[in-house]
Amino acid sequence: MTTIAVPLRHPGWGGAGMPVALVGADEFAVREIYQAHYGTLVGWTTRLVGDRDLAHDFATEAFIRLLRHWGEVAEPRAWLYTATANLVRDHWRKRGREATAYGKVAYDLETTSTPDVATTVTVREAVLGLPDRLRVAVMLHYFADLTVAQVAAQMGKSEGAVKRDLWEARGKLAVILEGAR
């Protein structure tokens, strides 16, 4: 028996069409995926953003997006981690813009000092310092434990391109973290 996700639309949603009900086997599959992956997705996201509440928000948003694309998703776990990685990346960009804006307003030469790299650089911060195309591949492969093939499929790249990105990222991370020794 094949069942299909049935999106229920409410006129007040402006046509967003967030699925509210799933029928039969699809409902069971969604519950299984949620129970299997929500906790680890939140834990993974918490390590990335350093805020458990925000991590819950991102994981929940990823599941809502999964429901919107339910019939199109072949690998829900990989899809969820990619969707969450995109939300985290957008969050990091926003924080970077905010930090830049605050820095311009509150810059004070008297209080600036060069921090000790050995005490301030963490792997998380080193990964944050990577360009987006490398950062997402690292997050999905090393932190979400997706295979190179899964990362390639989620990022719309060839496996060779993902392997090259991971190789380049490892090189950049080695340089960044070398100063922390």
Secondary structure as the mmCIF struct_conf table of DSSP 4:
data_model
#
loop_
_struct_conf.conf_type_id
_struct_conf.id
_struct_conf.beg_label_comp_id
_struct_conf.beg_label_asym_id
_struct_conf.beg_label_seq_id
_struct_conf.end_label_comp_id
_struct_conf.end_label_asym_id
_struct_conf.end_label_seq_id
STRN STRN1 VAL A 6 VAL A 6
HELX_RH_3T_P HELX_RH_3T_P1 PRO A 11 TRP A 13
TURN_TY1_P TURN_TY1_P1 GLY A 14 GLY A 15
STRN STRN2 ALA A 21 ALA A 21
TURN_TY1_P TURN_TY1_P2 GLY A 24 GLY A 24
HELX_RH_AL_P HELX_RH_AL_P1 ALA A 25 VAL A 49
BEND BEND1 GLY A 50 GLY A 50
HELX_RH_AL_P HELX_RH_AL_P2 ARG A 52 ARG A 68
TURN_TY1_P TURN_TY1_P3 HIS A 69 HIS A 69
HELX_RH_3T_P HELX_RH_3T_P2 TRP A 70 GLU A 72
BEND BEND2 ALA A 74 ALA A 74
HELX_RH_AL_P HELX_RH_AL_P3 PRO A 76 ALA A 106
TURN_TY1_P TURN_TY1_P4 LEU A 109 THR A 111
HELX_RH_AL_P HELX_RH_AL_P4 VAL A 117 THR A 120
HELX_RH_AL_P HELX_RH_AL_P5 VAL A 123 LEU A 128
TURN_TY1_P TURN_TY1_P5 GLY A 129 GLY A 129
BEND BEND3 LEU A 130 LEU A 130
HELX_RH_AL_P HELX_RH_AL_P6 ASP A 132 VAL A 138
HELX_RH_PI_P HELX_RH_PI_P1 MET A 139 PHE A 143
BEND BEND4 ALA A 144 ALA A 144
HELX_RH_AL_P HELX_RH_AL_P7 VAL A 148 MET A 155
TURN_TY1_P TURN_TY1_P6 GLY A 156 GLY A 156
HELX_RH_AL_P HELX_RH_AL_P8 GLU A 159 GLU A 178
TURN_TY1_P TURN_TY1_P7 GLY A 179 ALA A 180
#
